[in-house]
Amino acid sequence: MDMTGVLTIGLVLVVLGWMIWNQRASGRMVGKSADRLRQEIPALEESDRALVYCFSPNCPPCRNMMPHIDQLAEETGRVFKLDITSHMDLAREIGIRATPTLLLVVEGEIRKVLVGAKPPAQLRDLLQGST
């Protein structure tokens, strides 16, 4: 095998390792209180079930999801955006390690964490309690 093949395999393994580590680290947020999020997003207090969309303005997948997030927020009033570049301490405190990250908050607790771009249908299902 030439050096290009070795480098390619090495890169793939590094990326896969990072993805697995990131998913496990994000899973540690499940079950934690959303009080800190409520401090930053007071309207979150009024909803029993909501999505918090954690994004970065320079993230291409975040920008691609934004129109869907905006539409869902307008339709339901239960989707909130959090620009982590403006709230670095909060992102670090709650464990956001990559963008986009979606947090499903149910009755004041983080119940589900989804890392990466997700289709609009999956977001609707989360809000409706289907998943």
KOLDO-644256 format. One record per atom (N, C-alpha, C): atom name; residue in one letter; x, y, z; residue number from 1. Coordinates in steps of 0.05 Angstrom, whole numbers. Layout:
N
+-------+---------+--------+--------+--------+-----+
! atomo ! residuo !     xx !     yy !     zz ! num !
+-------+---------+--------+--------+--------+-----+
!    CA !       A !      X !      Y !      Z ! NUM !
...
+-------+---------+--------+--------+--------+-----+
This chain:
131
+-------+---------+--------+--------+--------+-----+
! atomo ! residuo !     xx !     yy !     zz ! num !
+-------+---------+--------+--------+--------+-----+
!     N !       M !     17 !    -23 !      0 !   1 !
!    CA !       M !      0 !      0 !      0 !   1 !
!     C !       M !     18 !     25 !      0 !   1 !
!     N !       D !     11 !     44 !    -17 !   2 !
!    CA !       D !     27 !     68 !    -18 !   2 !
!     C !       D !     20 !     87 !      5 !   2 !
!     N !       M !     35 !    108 !      8 !   3 !
!    CA !       M !     31 !    127 !     30 !   3 !
!     C !       M !      4 !    141 !     29 !   3 !
!     N !       T !     -7 !    146 !      6 !   4 !
!    CA !       T !    -33 !    158 !      3 !   4 !
!     C !       T !    -55 !    141 !     16 !   4 !
!     N !       G !    -54 !    115 !     11 !   5 !
!    CA !       G !    -73 !     97 !     24 !   5 !
!     C !       G !    -71 !     97 !     54 !   5 !
!     N !       V !    -47 !     96 !     64 !   6 !
!    CA !       V !    -43 !     96 !     93 !   6 !
!     C !       V !    -54 !    122 !    105 !   6 !
!     N !       L !    -48 !    145 !     93 !   7 !
!    CA !       L !    -58 !    170 !    102 !   7 !
!     C !       L !    -88 !    172 !    101 !   7 !
!     N !       T !   -100 !    162 !     80 !   8 !
!    CA !       T !   -129 !    162 !     77 !   8 !
!     C !       T !   -142 !    145 !    100 !   8 !
!     N !       I !   -132 !    122 !    104 !   9 !
!    CA !       I !   -143 !    104 !    125 !   9 !
!     C !       I !   -139 !    117 !    152 !   9 !
!     N !       G !   -116 !    129 !    157 !  10 !
!    CA !       G !   -111 !    143 !    182 !  10 !
!     C !       G !   -130 !    166 !    186 !  10 !
!     N !       L !   -135 !    182 !    166 !  11 !
!    CA !       L !   -154 !    204 !    168 !  11 !
!     C !       L !   -182 !    194 !    173 !  11 !
!     N !       V !   -190 !    174 !    160 !  12 !
!    CA !       V !   -217 !    162 !    164 !  12 !
!     C !       V !   -220 !    153 !    193 !  12 !
!     N !       L !   -200 !    140 !    204 !  13 !
!    CA !       L !   -201 !    130 !    231 !  13 !
!     C !       L !   -202 !    153 !    251 !  13 !
!     N !       V !   -187 !    175 !    246 !  14 !
!    CA !       V !   -187 !    198 !    263 !  14 !
!     C !       V !   -215 !    211 !    263 !  14 !
!     N !       V !   -227 !    214 !    240 !  15 !
!    CA !       V !   -253 !    226 !    238 !  15 !
!     C !       V !   -274 !    208 !    252 !  15 !
!     N !       L !   -273 !    182 !    247 !  16 !
!    CA !       L !   -292 !    164 !    261 !  16 !
!     C !       L !   -289 !    165 !    291 !  16 !
!     N !       G !   -264 !    165 !    300 !  17 !
!    CA !       G !   -259 !    167 !    329 !  17 !
!     C !       G !   -270 !    193 !    341 !  17 !
!     N !       W !   -266 !    215 !    327 !  18 !
!    CA !       W !   -276 !    241 !    336 !  18 !
!     C !       W !   -307 !    240 !    337 !  18 !
!     N !       M !   -320 !    228 !    317 !  19 !
!    CA !       M !   -349 !    227 !    316 !  19 !
!     C !       M !   -359 !    210 !    340 !  19 !
!     N !       I !   -347 !    188 !    345 !  20 !
!    CA !       I !   -356 !    171 !    367 !  20 !
!     C !       I !   -352 !    185 !    394 !  20 !
!     N !       W !   -328 !    197 !    398 !  21 !
!    CA !       W !   -323 !    211 !    422 !  21 !
!     C !       W !   -343 !    234 !    426 !  21 !
!     N !       N !   -348 !    249 !    405 !  22 !
!    CA !       N !   -366 !    271 !    406 !  22 !
!     C !       N !   -395 !    262 !    414 !  22 !
!     N !       Q !   -404 !    240 !    402 !  23 !
!    CA !       Q !   -431 !    230 !    408 !  23 !
!     C !       Q !   -433 !    221 !    437 !  23 !
!     N !       R !   -412 !    208 !    447 !  24 !
!    CA !       R !   -413 !    199 !    475 !  24 !
!     C !       R !   -412 !    222 !    494 !  24 !
!     N !       A !   -395 !    242 !    488 !  25 !
!    CA !       A !   -393 !    266 !    505 !  25 !
!     C !       A !   -420 !    281 !    505 !  25 !
!     N !       S !   -433 !    283 !    482 !  26 !
!    CA !       S !   -458 !    297 !    481 !  26 !
!     C !       S !   -480 !    282 !    496 !  26 !
!     N !       G !   -478 !    256 !    497 !  27 !
!    CA !       G !   -498 !    240 !    511 !  27 !
!     C !       G !   -497 !    245 !    541 !  27 !
!     N !       R !   -476 !    255 !    551 !  28 !
!    CA !       R !   -474 !    261 !    580 !  28 !
!     C !       R !   -493 !    284 !    588 !  28 !
!     N !       M !   -502 !    299 !    569 !  29 !
!    CA !       M !   -521 !    321 !    575 !  29 !
!     C !       M !   -549 !    311 !    581 !  29 !
!     N !       V !   -556 !    287 !    571 !  30 !
!    CA !       V !   -583 !    276 !    575 !  30 !
!     C !       V !   -588 !    273 !    604 !  30 !
!     N !       G !   -611 !    283 !    613 !  31 !
!    CA !       G !   -619 !    280 !    641 !  31 !
!     C !       G !   -611 !    304 !    658 !  31 !
!     N !       K !   -595 !    322 !    647 !  32 !
!    CA !       K !   -587 !    346 !    662 !  32 !
!     C !       K !   -609 !    367 !    661 !  32 !
!     N !       S !   -609 !    384 !    681 !  33 !
!    CA !       S !   -628 !    406 !    683 !  33 !
!     C !       S !   -623 !    426 !    661 !  33 !
!     N !       A !   -644 !    438 !    651 !  34 !
!    CA !       A !   -642 !    459 !    631 !  34 !
!     C !       A !   -643 !    487 !    644 !  34 !
!     N !       D !   -639 !    489 !    670 !  35 !
!    CA !       D !   -641 !    515 !    683 !  35 !
!     C !       D !   -622 !    535 !    671 !  35 !
!     N !       R !   -598 !    528 !    665 !  36 !
!    CA !       R !   -578 !    547 !    654 !  36 !
!     C !       R !   -587 !    557 !    627 !  36 !
!     N !       L !   -599 !    539 !    611 !  37 !
!    CA !       L !   -610 !    547 !    585 !  37 !
!     C !       L !   -634 !    566 !    589 !  37 !
!     N !       R !   -650 !    561 !    609 !  38 !
!    CA !       R !   -673 !    578 !    615 !  38 !
!     C !       R !   -664 !    606 !    623 !  38 !
!     N !       Q !   -641 !    608 !    636 !  39 !
!    CA !       Q !   -631 !    634 !    643 !  39 !
!     C !       Q !   -625 !    651 !    618 !  39 !
!     N !       E !   -614 !    637 !    598 !  40 !
!    CA !       E !   -606 !    651 !    574 !  40 !
!     C !       E !   -630 !    655 !    555 !  40 !
!     N !       I !   -649 !    636 !    555 !  41 !
!    CA !       I !   -672 !    636 !    538 !  41 !
!     C !       I !   -697 !    635 !    555 !  41 !
!     N !       P !   -706 !    658 !    566 !  42 !
!    CA !       P !   -729 !    658 !    585 !  42 !
!     C !       P !   -755 !    646 !    573 !  42 !
!     N !       A !   -759 !    648 !    547 !  43 !
!    CA !       A !   -783 !    637 !    535 !  43 !
!     C !       A !   -784 !    607 !    537 !  43 !
!     N !       L !   -761 !    594 !    541 !  44 !
!    CA !       L !   -760 !    565 !    544 !  44 !
!     C !       L !   -776 !    556 !    569 !  44 !
!     N !       E !   -778 !    573 !    588 !  45 !
!    CA !       E !   -793 !    567 !    613 !  45 !
!     C !       E !   -823 !    561 !    607 !  45 !
!     N !       E !   -833 !    574 !    587 !  46 !
!    CA !       E !   -862 !    572 !    581 !  46 !
!     C !       E !   -870 !    547 !    565 !  46 !
!     N !       S !   -851 !    531 !    557 !  47 !
!    CA !       S !   -856 !    508 !    540 !  47 !
!     C !       S !   -849 !    482 !    555 !  47 !
!     N !       D !   -868 !    463 !    555 !  48 !
!    CA !       D !   -863 !    437 !    567 !  48 !
!     C !       D !   -844 !    420 !    550 !  48 !
!     N !       R !   -845 !    425 !    523 !  49 !
!    CA !       R !   -828 !    409 !    504 !  49 !
!     C !       R !   -818 !    429 !    483 !  49 !
!     N !       A !   -792 !    431 !    481 !  50 !
!    CA !       A !   -780 !    450 !    462 !  50 !
!     C !       A !   -754 !    440 !    451 !  50 !
!     N !       L !   -745 !    452 !    429 !  51 !
!    CA !       L !   -719 !    447 !    418 !  51 !
!     C !       L !   -702 !    471 !    420 !  51 !
!     N !       V !   -677 !    467 !    428 !  52 !
!    CA !       V !   -657 !    489 !    428 !  52 !
!     C !       V !   -637 !    482 !    407 !  52 !
!     N !       Y !   -635 !    500 !    387 !  53 !
!    CA !       Y !   -617 !    496 !    364 !  53 !
!     C !       Y !   -591 !    511 !    370 !  53 !
!     N !       C !   -570 !    496 !    376 !  54 !
!    CA !       C !   -544 !    508 !    381 !  54 !
!     C !       C !   -528 !    509 !    355 !  54 !
!     N !       F !   -520 !    533 !    348 !  55 !
!    CA !       F !   -507 !    536 !    321 !  55 !
!     C !       F !   -484 !    556 !    323 !  55 !
!     N !       S !   -469 !    556 !    301 !  56 !
!    CA !       S !   -448 !    575 !    297 !  56 !
!     C !       S !   -453 !    588 !    270 !  56 !
!     N !       P !   -452 !    615 !    268 !  57 !
!    CA !       P !   -457 !    628 !    242 !  57 !
!     C !       P !   -438 !    620 !    220 !  57 !
!     N !       N !   -414 !    610 !    226 !  58 !
!    CA !       N !   -395 !    602 !    206 !  58 !
!     C !       N !   -397 !    573 !    198 !  58 !
!     N !       C !   -416 !    559 !    209 !  59 !
!    CA !       C !   -419 !    530 !    204 !  59 !
!     C !       C !   -437 !    525 !    180 !  59 !
!     N !       P !   -427 !    514 !    158 !  60 !
!    CA !       P !   -443 !    509 !    134 !  60 !
!     C !       P !   -468 !    492 !    139 !  60 !
!     N !       P !   -466 !    469 !    154 !  61 !
!    CA !       P !   -491 !    454 !    159 !  61 !
!     C !       P !   -511 !    470 !    176 !  61 !
!     N !       C !   -501 !    487 !    194 !  62 !
!    CA !       C !   -519 !    504 !    210 !  62 !
!     C !       C !   -534 !    524 !    192 !  62 !
!     N !       R !   -520 !    536 !    173 !  63 !
!    CA !       R !   -533 !    555 !    155 !  63 !
!     C !       R !   -553 !    540 !    137 !  63 !
!     N !       N !   -548 !    516 !    129 !  64 !
!    CA !       N !   -567 !    501 !    113 !  64 !
!     C !       N !   -592 !    494 !    128 !  64 !
!     N !       M !   -589 !    489 !    154 !  65 !
!    CA !       M !   -612 !    482 !    171 !  65 !
!     C !       M !   -629 !    506 !    179 !  65 !
!     N !       M !   -617 !    530 !    179 !  66 !
!    CA !       M !   -629 !    553 !    191 !  66 !
!     C !       M !   -657 !    560 !    179 !  66 !
!     N !       P !   -662 !    558 !    153 !  67 !
!    CA !       P !   -689 !    564 !    143 !  67 !
!     C !       P !   -710 !    545 !    155 !  67 !
!     N !       H !   -703 !    519 !    158 !  68 !
!    CA !       H !   -721 !    500 !    170 !  68 !
!     C !       H !   -726 !    506 !    199 !  68 !
!     N !       I !   -705 !    513 !    213 !  69 !
!    CA !       I !   -707 !    520 !    241 !  69 !
!     C !       I !   -725 !    545 !    244 !  69 !
!     N !       D !   -721 !    565 !    228 !  70 !
!    CA !       D !   -737 !    589 !    229 !  70 !
!     C !       D !   -766 !    584 !    224 !  70 !
!     N !       Q !   -771 !    567 !    204 !  71 !
!    CA !       Q !   -799 !    561 !    197 !  71 !
!     C !       Q !   -813 !    545 !    220 !  71 !
!     N !       L !   -799 !    526 !    231 !  72 !
!    CA !       L !   -810 !    510 !    253 !  72 !
!     C !       L !   -814 !    527 !    278 !  72 !
!     N !       A !   -796 !    546 !    282 !  73 !
!    CA !       A !   -799 !    564 !    305 !  73 !
!     C !       A !   -824 !    582 !    301 !  73 !
!     N !       E !   -827 !    591 !    277 !  74 !
!    CA !       E !   -851 !    608 !    271 !  74 !
!     C !       E !   -877 !    593 !    274 !  74 !
!     N !       E !   -877 !    568 !    264 !  75 !
!    CA !       E !   -901 !    551 !    265 !  75 !
!     C !       E !   -908 !    542 !    293 !  75 !
!     N !       T !   -888 !    535 !    309 !  76 !
!    CA !       T !   -894 !    523 !    335 !  76 !
!     C !       T !   -889 !    541 !    359 !  76 !
!     N !       G !   -871 !    559 !    357 !  77 !
!    CA !       G !   -864 !    576 !    380 !  77 !
!     C !       G !   -848 !    560 !    401 !  77 !
!     N !       R !   -838 !    536 !    394 !  78 !
!    CA !       R !   -824 !    519 !    413 !  78 !
!     C !       R !   -796 !    512 !    404 !  78 !
!     N !       V !   -785 !    528 !    385 !  79 !
!    CA !       V !   -757 !    524 !    376 !  79 !
!     C !       V !   -742 !    549 !    382 !  79 !
!     N !       F !   -719 !    546 !    395 !  80 !
!    CA !       F !   -703 !    569 !    403 !  80 !
!     C !       F !   -675 !    566 !    393 !  80 !
!     N !       K !   -663 !    588 !    385 !  81 !
!    CA !       K !   -636 !    588 !    374 !  81 !
!     C !       K !   -616 !    598 !    395 !  81 !
!     N !       L !   -593 !    585 !    395 !  82 !
!    CA !       L !   -571 !    594 !    413 !  82 !
!     C !       L !   -545 !    595 !    397 !  82 !
!     N !       D !   -536 !    619 !    392 !  83 !
!    CA !       D !   -510 !    623 !    378 !  83 !
!     C !       D !   -488 !    618 !    398 !  83 !
!     N !       I !   -475 !    595 !    395 !  84 !
!    CA !       I !   -454 !    588 !    415 !  84 !
!     C !       I !   -430 !    606 !    413 !  84 !
!     N !       T !   -426 !    620 !    391 !  85 !
!    CA !       T !   -403 !    638 !    389 !  85 !
!     C !       T !   -407 !    662 !    407 !  85 !
!     N !       S !   -432 !    668 !    413 !  86 !
!    CA !       S !   -438 !    690 !    431 !  86 !
!     C !       S !   -442 !    681 !    460 !  86 !
!     N !       H !   -443 !    655 !    464 !  87 !
!    CA !       H !   -448 !    643 !    490 !  87 !
!     C !       H !   -429 !    620 !    495 !  87 !
!     N !       M !   -403 !    625 !    492 !  88 !
!    CA !       M !   -383 !    605 !    495 !  88 !
!     C !       M !   -383 !    591 !    522 !  88 !
!     N !       D !   -386 !    607 !    543 !  89 !
!    CA !       D !   -386 !    596 !    570 !  89 !
!     C !       D !   -409 !    577 !    574 !  89 !
!     N !       L !   -432 !    585 !    565 !  90 !
!    CA !       L !   -456 !    568 !    567 !  90 !
!     C !       L !   -452 !    542 !    551 !  90 !
!     N !       A !   -442 !    545 !    527 !  91 !
!    CA !       A !   -438 !    521 !    510 !  91 !
!     C !       A !   -418 !    502 !    523 !  91 !
!     N !       R !   -397 !    512 !    535 !  92 !
!    CA !       R !   -378 !    495 !    549 !  92 !
!     C !       R !   -390 !    482 !    573 !  92 !
!     N !       E !   -406 !    498 !    588 !  93 !
!    CA !       E !   -419 !    488 !    612 !  93 !
!     C !       E !   -438 !    466 !    607 !  93 !
!     N !       I !   -454 !    468 !    586 !  94 !
!    CA !       I !   -474 !    447 !    581 !  94 !
!     C !       I !   -463 !    425 !    563 !  94 !
!     N !       G !   -439 !    428 !    552 !  95 !
!    CA !       G !   -426 !    407 !    538 !  95 !
!     C !       G !   -429 !    407 !    508 !  95 !
!     N !       I !   -435 !    429 !    496 !  96 !
!    CA !       I !   -436 !    431 !    466 !  96 !
!     C !       I !   -408 !    429 !    455 !  96 !
!     N !       R !   -404 !    409 !    438 !  97 !
!    CA !       R !   -377 !    404 !    428 !  97 !
!     C !       R !   -375 !    407 !    397 !  97 !
!     N !       A !   -399 !    409 !    384 !  98 !
!    CA !       A !   -399 !    412 !    355 !  98 !
!     C !       A !   -425 !    426 !    348 !  98 !
!     N !       T !   -425 !    437 !    324 !  99 !
!    CA !       T !   -450 !    449 !    314 !  99 !
!     C !       T !   -456 !    437 !    287 !  99 !
!     N !       P !   -482 !    435 !    280 ! 100 !
!    CA !       P !   -505 !    441 !    297 ! 100 !
!     C !       P !   -510 !    419 !    318 ! 100 !
!     N !       T !   -521 !    428 !    340 ! 101 !
!    CA !       T !   -530 !    409 !    361 ! 101 !
!     C !       T !   -558 !    417 !    369 ! 101 !
!     N !       L !   -576 !    398 !    370 ! 102 !
!    CA !       L !   -603 !    402 !    379 ! 102 !
!     C !       L !   -608 !    390 !    406 ! 102 !
!     N !       L !   -620 !    405 !    424 ! 103 !
!    CA !       L !   -626 !    396 !    450 ! 103 !
!     C !       L !   -656 !    394 !    453 ! 103 !
!     N !       L !   -667 !    371 !    459 ! 104 !
!    CA !       L !   -695 !    368 !    465 ! 104 !
!     C !       L !   -698 !    372 !    495 ! 104 !
!     N !       V !   -713 !    393 !    502 ! 105 !
!    CA !       V !   -718 !    399 !    530 ! 105 !
!     C !       V !   -747 !    393 !    536 ! 105 !
!     N !       V !   -751 !    375 !    555 ! 106 !
!    CA !       V !   -778 !    366 !    564 ! 106 !
!     C !       V !   -780 !    371 !    594 ! 106 !
!     N !       E !   -800 !    387 !    601 ! 107 !
!    CA !       E !   -806 !    393 !    629 ! 107 !
!     C !       E !   -781 !    401 !    645 ! 107 !
!     N !       G !   -765 !    418 !    633 ! 108 !
!    CA !       G !   -741 !    430 !    646 ! 108 !
!     C !       G !   -717 !    412 !    647 ! 108 !
!     N !       E !   -717 !    391 !    631 ! 109 !
!    CA !       E !   -694 !    373 !    631 ! 109 !
!     C !       E !   -686 !    367 !    602 ! 109 !
!     N !       I !   -659 !    365 !    597 ! 110 !
!    CA !       I !   -650 !    357 !    571 ! 110 !
!     C !       I !   -654 !    327 !    567 ! 110 !
!     N !       R !   -672 !    320 !    549 ! 111 !
!    CA !       R !   -679 !    292 !    545 ! 111 !
!     C !       R !   -665 !    278 !    521 ! 111 !
!     N !       K !   -657 !    295 !    502 ! 112 !
!    CA !       K !   -644 !    283 !    478 ! 112 !
!     C !       K !   -625 !    303 !    467 ! 112 !
!     N !       V !   -603 !    293 !    456 ! 113 !
!    CA !       V !   -582 !    310 !    443 ! 113 !
!     C !       V !   -577 !    298 !    416 ! 113 !
!     N !       L !   -580 !    315 !    395 ! 114 !
!    CA !       L !   -574 !    306 !    368 ! 114 !
!     C !       L !   -552 !    324 !    357 ! 114 !
!     N !       V !   -531 !    312 !    348 ! 115 !
!    CA !       V !   -508 !    326 !    337 ! 115 !
!     C !       V !   -508 !    323 !    307 ! 115 !
!     N !       G !   -505 !    345 !    292 ! 116 !
!    CA !       G !   -505 !    344 !    263 ! 116 !
!     C !       G !   -531 !    353 !    251 ! 116 !
!     N !       A !   -531 !    358 !    225 ! 117 !
!    CA !       A !   -555 !    367 !    211 ! 117 !
!     C !       A !   -576 !    345 !    211 ! 117 !
!     N !       K !   -601 !    354 !    215 ! 118 !
!    CA !       K !   -623 !    335 !    216 ! 118 !
!     C !       K !   -645 !    345 !    197 ! 118 !
!     N !       P !   -660 !    327 !    185 ! 119 !
!    CA !       P !   -682 !    335 !    167 ! 119 !
!     C !       P !   -705 !    347 !    183 ! 119 !
!     N !       P !   -720 !    365 !    170 ! 120 !
!    CA !       P !   -743 !    378 !    183 ! 120 !
!     C !       P !   -763 !    359 !    195 ! 120 !
!     N !       A !   -768 !    337 !    181 ! 121 !
!    CA !       A !   -788 !    317 !    191 ! 121 !
!     C !       A !   -779 !    306 !    218 ! 121 !
!     N !       Q !   -754 !    301 !    222 ! 122 !
!    CA !       Q !   -744 !    291 !    248 ! 122 !
!     C !       Q !   -748 !    312 !    270 ! 122 !
!     N !       L !   -744 !    337 !    263 ! 123 !
!    CA !       L !   -747 !    358 !    283 ! 123 !
!     C !       L !   -777 !    360 !    291 ! 123 !
!     N !       R !   -795 !    358 !    272 ! 124 !
!    CA !       R !   -824 !    358 !    278 ! 124 !
!     C !       R !   -831 !    335 !    296 ! 124 !
!     N !       D !   -820 !    311 !    290 ! 125 !
!    CA !       D !   -826 !    287 !    306 ! 125 !
!     C !       D !   -816 !    291 !    335 ! 125 !
!     N !       L !   -793 !    304 !    338 ! 126 !
!    CA !       L !   -783 !    309 !    365 ! 126 !
!     C !       L !   -802 !    327 !    381 ! 126 !
!     N !       L !   -812 !    348 !    368 ! 127 !
!    CA !       L !   -830 !    366 !    381 ! 127 !
!     C !       L !   -857 !    353 !    387 ! 127 !
!     N !       Q !   -865 !    335 !    371 ! 128 !
!    CA !       Q !   -891 !    322 !    375 ! 128 !
!     C !       Q !   -889 !    298 !    394 ! 128 !
!     N !       G !   -864 !    291 !    401 ! 129 !
!    CA !       G !   -861 !    269 !    420 ! 129 !
!     C !       G !   -861 !    242 !    406 ! 129 !
!     N !       S !   -857 !    241 !    380 ! 130 !
!    CA !       S !   -858 !    216 !    364 ! 130 !
!     C !       S !   -832 !    200 !    367 ! 130 !
!     N !       T !   -810 !    214 !    374 ! 131 !
!    CA !       T !   -784 !    200 !    377 ! 131 !
!     C !       T !   -772 !    203 !    404 ! 131 !
+-------+---------+--------+--------+--------+-----+
